């Protein structure tokens, strides 16, 4: 059985962590499968948006598989830590917009996967948090870096140092989520949101994402240079010409990602 299921339809890739019996925890094999799927998505010519979610009714992902962890040597633990960082960084750097559809528990590495995505949409009854300090460790897959950049240092310190488990409404209030919806509406909401993205030029989406994410990590002057270079990438595209033609003809443009 595949531990990571990839489905592609109408330019949207849906990636499902398929270990419901383990609350979609990450063991090493799962991380390797996820890495392969992410690499395939990166170069897939038809994928313009990506949704990550978990199988079953209970969990998005509870992070590292603690049953596996107890059997590992120190070297294997470090191997897993390196791999989860590598995979989540690859998700963070995907050119396509990414959405975490948080359908249940999102703790530890599961929350860090959601933080590696561009947008987070949660079911109303979901619970989430970076709970690692309660296990005498710290977030090790980007949580200490991505969370404060998203919600601010003081709030991130509070959540990480207390290992707080948040409801979806609490997470929404601190700026962690994009939307909170009823459980039965979660994937439909993510697909609807994706359709808003897909209405725009695929190259423009990728370049805008690149400019924002890379510009945020530098000074304004350098960020403006990044923006200009990203803008220049869109100039020779067929889609830009199509957009102008569609505007002149008062119709919706048909973008090809070229």
C-alpha positions as CSV (number, residue, x, y, z in Angstrom):
1,X,0.0,0.0,0.0
2,X,1.3,3.4,-0.9
3,X,2.0,5.6,2.2
4,X,1.7,8.7,0.1
5,X,-1.0,8.9,-2.5
6,X,-0.7,11.4,-5.4
7,X,-3.7,12.3,-7.5
8,X,-3.7,14.9,-10.3
9,X,-6.8,16.3,-11.8
10,X,-7.6,19.6,-13.5
11,X,-4.2,21.0,-12.9
12,X,-4.4,20.3,-9.1
13,X,-2.2,17.7,-7.3
14,X,-3.6,16.2,-4.2
15,X,-1.1,14.6,-1.9
16,X,-2.5,12.4,0.9
17,X,-0.5,10.9,3.8
18,X,-2.0,7.5,3.8
19,X,-1.2,6.1,7.2
20,X,-4.5,6.6,9.0
21,X,-3.9,3.7,11.4
22,X,-0.8,5.6,12.7
23,X,-2.6,9.0,12.6
24,X,-0.5,9.7,9.5
25,X,2.8,9.8,11.4
26,X,6.0,10.0,9.4
27,X,8.4,7.1,9.5
28,X,11.4,7.0,7.3
29,X,9.7,5.1,4.5
30,X,6.9,7.7,4.4
31,X,9.4,10.5,4.2
32,X,11.1,8.9,1.2
33,X,7.8,8.4,-0.6
34,X,6.8,12.0,0.1
35,X,10.1,13.2,-1.2
36,X,9.5,11.3,-4.5
37,X,6.0,12.7,-4.9
38,X,7.2,16.2,-4.3
39,X,10.0,15.9,-6.8
40,X,7.5,14.6,-9.4
41,X,5.1,17.5,-8.7
42,X,7.9,20.1,-9.1
43,X,8.6,19.1,-12.7
44,X,5.1,18.1,-13.7
45,X,4.0,20.4,-16.6
46,X,0.3,20.2,-15.8
47,X,0.3,20.8,-12.0
48,X,-0.5,24.4,-11.1
49,X,-1.6,24.0,-7.5
50,X,-1.0,21.4,-4.7
51,X,-3.1,20.3,-1.8
52,X,-1.6,18.3,1.1
53,X,-3.9,16.4,3.4
54,X,-4.2,13.2,5.6
55,X,-6.1,10.0,5.2
56,X,-9.0,9.2,7.5
57,X,-11.2,11.2,9.8
58,X,-8.8,11.9,12.7
59,X,-5.5,13.3,11.6
60,X,-3.6,15.5,9.2
61,X,-0.4,14.2,10.7
62,X,0.9,13.8,14.3
63,X,4.5,14.2,13.1
64,X,7.3,11.7,13.7
65,X,6.3,8.1,14.2
66,X,7.2,7.7,17.9
67,X,6.8,3.9,17.7
68,X,9.5,3.8,15.1
69,X,11.6,6.4,17.0
70,X,11.9,4.1,20.0
71,X,13.6,1.5,17.8
72,X,16.1,3.8,16.1
73,X,19.8,4.4,16.9
74,X,21.0,7.9,17.4
75,X,22.4,7.9,13.9
76,X,19.0,6.8,12.5
77,X,17.3,9.6,14.4
78,X,19.6,12.1,12.9
79,X,19.0,10.6,9.5
80,X,15.3,11.0,9.9
81,X,15.7,14.6,11.1
82,X,17.8,15.4,8.1
83,X,15.3,13.8,5.7
84,X,12.2,15.5,7.2
85,X,14.0,18.9,6.9
86,X,15.0,18.1,3.3
87,X,11.5,17.1,2.3
88,X,9.7,20.0,4.0
89,X,12.1,22.5,2.5
90,X,11.4,21.0,-0.9
91,X,7.7,21.5,-0.2
92,X,8.4,25.1,0.9
93,X,10.3,25.7,-2.3
94,X,7.8,24.2,-4.8
95,X,7.1,26.7,-7.5
96,X,3.3,26.0,-7.4
97,X,1.1,27.4,-4.7
98,X,0.5,24.9,-1.9
99,X,-2.4,24.4,0.5
100,X,-2.5,22.3,3.7
101,X,-6.0,20.9,4.2
102,X,-5.8,20.2,7.9
103,X,-8.5,17.5,8.5
104,X,-7.7,16.7,12.1
105,X,-4.7,16.5,14.4
106,X,-1.7,18.5,13.2
107,X,1.0,18.2,15.9
108,X,4.8,18.4,15.7
109,X,6.0,17.5,12.3
110,X,2.5,17.5,11.0
111,X,2.2,21.2,11.9
112,X,5.6,21.8,10.4
113,X,4.4,20.3,7.1
114,X,1.4,22.7,7.2
115,X,3.8,25.6,7.9
116,X,5.8,24.6,4.9
117,X,2.7,25.2,2.7
118,X,1.7,28.6,1.5
119,X,-1.9,28.4,2.8
120,X,-3.5,26.5,5.6
121,X,-7.2,25.6,5.6
122,X,-8.5,23.7,8.7
123,X,-11.6,21.7,9.6
124,X,-13.4,23.4,12.5
125,X,-12.8,20.5,14.8
126,X,-9.1,20.2,14.0
127,X,-6.4,20.5,16.8
128,X,-2.9,21.7,16.1
129,X,0.3,22.8,17.6
130,X,4.1,22.5,17.9
131,X,4.1,20.2,20.9
132,X,7.7,19.0,20.9
133,X,8.8,20.7,24.2
134,X,6.4,18.4,26.0
135,X,8.5,15.5,24.8
136,X,11.7,17.3,25.9
137,X,12.8,18.2,22.3
138,X,12.1,21.2,20.1
139,X,10.5,21.5,16.6
140,X,13.2,20.3,14.2
141,X,11.6,20.5,10.8
142,X,11.3,24.3,10.4
143,X,8.9,25.1,13.2
144,X,11.1,27.5,15.2
145,X,11.8,29.4,12.0
146,X,8.6,29.4,9.9
147,X,6.1,30.0,12.8
148,X,7.6,33.3,14.0
149,X,7.9,34.5,10.5
150,X,4.2,33.8,10.1
151,X,2.7,35.0,13.4
152,X,5.5,37.0,15.1
153,X,8.2,36.1,17.6
154,X,6.4,36.6,20.9
155,X,3.3,34.6,19.8
156,X,5.5,31.8,18.4
157,X,7.6,31.6,21.6
158,X,4.3,31.3,23.6
159,X,3.0,28.5,21.5
160,X,6.3,26.5,21.3
161,X,7.4,26.9,24.9
162,X,4.0,26.0,26.3
163,X,3.5,23.2,23.7
164,X,-0.1,24.5,23.4
165,X,-2.7,22.6,21.4
166,X,-4.9,25.0,19.6
167,X,-8.4,24.7,18.2
168,X,-8.9,25.8,14.6
169,X,-10.5,29.0,15.8
170,X,-7.6,29.8,18.1
171,X,-5.2,29.2,15.2
172,X,-7.2,31.4,13.0
173,X,-7.1,34.2,15.5
174,X,-3.3,34.2,15.8
175,X,-2.9,34.3,12.0
176,X,-1.9,30.7,11.4
177,X,-4.8,29.7,9.2
178,X,-6.3,31.1,6.0
179,X,-9.7,29.6,6.5
180,X,-11.7,27.5,9.0
181,X,-14.6,25.4,7.5
182,X,-16.8,22.5,8.4
183,X,-15.1,19.2,8.1
184,X,-17.3,18.0,5.3
185,X,-16.5,21.1,3.3
186,X,-12.7,21.0,3.8
187,X,-11.5,19.6,0.5
188,X,-14.3,21.4,-1.5
189,X,-13.1,24.7,0.0
190,X,-9.5,23.9,-0.9
191,X,-10.4,23.0,-4.5
192,X,-12.5,26.2,-4.7
193,X,-9.6,28.2,-3.4
194,X,-7.3,26.5,-5.9
195,X,-9.7,27.5,-8.7
196,X,-9.2,31.1,-7.8
197,X,-5.5,30.6,-8.2
198,X,-5.9,28.6,-11.5
199,X,-7.8,31.5,-13.1
200,X,-4.5,33.4,-13.3
201,X,-1.4,32.9,-15.3
202,X,0.6,29.9,-14.1
203,X,4.0,31.5,-14.8
204,X,2.9,34.7,-13.1
205,X,1.7,32.7,-10.0
206,X,5.1,31.0,-9.7
207,X,7.1,34.2,-10.2
208,X,4.9,36.1,-7.7
209,X,5.4,33.3,-5.1
210,X,9.1,33.3,-5.8
211,X,9.4,37.1,-5.4
212,X,7.5,37.2,-2.2
213,X,9.2,34.2,-0.5
214,X,12.7,35.3,-1.5
215,X,12.1,39.0,-1.0
216,X,10.9,38.5,2.6
217,X,14.3,37.1,3.6
218,X,16.3,40.2,2.5
219,X,16.3,44.0,2.6
220,X,13.8,46.1,0.6
221,X,16.3,47.1,-2.0
222,X,17.3,43.5,-2.8
223,X,13.7,42.5,-2.6
224,X,12.7,45.0,-5.3
225,X,15.5,43.6,-7.5
226,X,14.1,40.1,-7.0
227,X,10.7,41.4,-8.0
228,X,11.9,43.0,-11.1
229,X,13.8,39.9,-12.2
230,X,10.7,37.8,-11.6
231,X,8.5,40.3,-13.5
232,X,10.9,40.0,-16.5
233,X,10.4,36.3,-16.6
234,X,6.7,36.8,-17.4
235,X,7.3,39.3,-20.2
236,X,8.1,36.8,-23.1
237,X,5.4,34.3,-22.2
238,X,2.5,33.4,-24.5
239,X,0.2,33.8,-21.5
240,X,0.9,37.5,-21.2
241,X,0.0,38.0,-24.9
242,X,-3.1,35.8,-24.4
243,X,-4.2,38.0,-21.4
244,X,-3.9,41.2,-23.4
245,X,-5.8,39.6,-26.4
246,X,-8.5,38.3,-24.1
247,X,-8.9,41.7,-22.5
248,X,-9.3,43.3,-25.9
249,X,-11.9,40.7,-26.9
250,X,-13.8,40.8,-23.6
251,X,-13.4,37.1,-22.8
252,X,-11.6,35.0,-20.2
253,X,-8.0,34.2,-21.1
254,X,-7.0,30.6,-21.7
255,X,-3.6,30.2,-20.1
256,X,-1.2,27.4,-21.0
257,X,1.7,28.0,-18.6
258,X,4.0,29.1,-21.4
